[in-house]
Amino acid sequence: GDAYVSRTFDFNSNIKEGIDFFSKQSANGGGDIPEAIEVGMEEMNKLSWRDDSLKMVFHLFDAGCHTNRTSLVYDQIIKASSKGIKMYPIICSTNEFYVDELIAREEAILTGGSYIYLTNHSGVGNAHSEVTSNHASVTEYLADVVVRLVKENITGEICLPKSITETSLSNYQYTGTNGKYSIKNVY
């Protein structure tokens, strides 16, 4: 009984209009897994991406696609890659974590993005699945990861992760064109 499957807001130069649209969105429902991931990706691919722009998508999800639609998901990932869209899947705990993790990792690889997963240290949401990777990783706040990846793509410089042990949520500051904000203001 979801009220909608997908809502789209195309790119434009009116920042206030975008803020108004996004401020009216909320996450409701739940428990109805799997999800229509391919529908959201299809809408993403229909957006008015400029040829000469940096194209980044942060794809946050907590449930995988319907098993009979997996090929449609991969079709949309390939289409995004052909447009130069880098996808950064951010996976939360799911019932099918290992299957969804595989799709998320492949999404990142096929588009030149990075695979991101939420842990219980992320500062976001409820309990999350344990990390399945065998490699050493640094635990960062989600806001720090997003800012770091955008900065890397804009500047071309590698930005090393800043571990949450080196930062405090209470004094995390973001300086924007309208002044300084704490993490509470950003979210």
Salt bridges, closest charged atoms under 4 A:
ASP20 OD2 - LYS16 NZ 2.96
GLU38 OE2 - ARG69 NH1 3.10
GLU42 OE2 - LYS46 NZ 3.96
GLU43 OE2 - LYS46 NZ 3.89
ASP52 OD1 - ARG50 NE 3.33
GLU101 OE2 - ARG105 NH2 2.93
GLU107 OE2 - HIS59 ND1 2.99
GLU140 OE2 - ARG148 NH2 2.73
GLU152 OE2 - ARG148 NH1 3.53
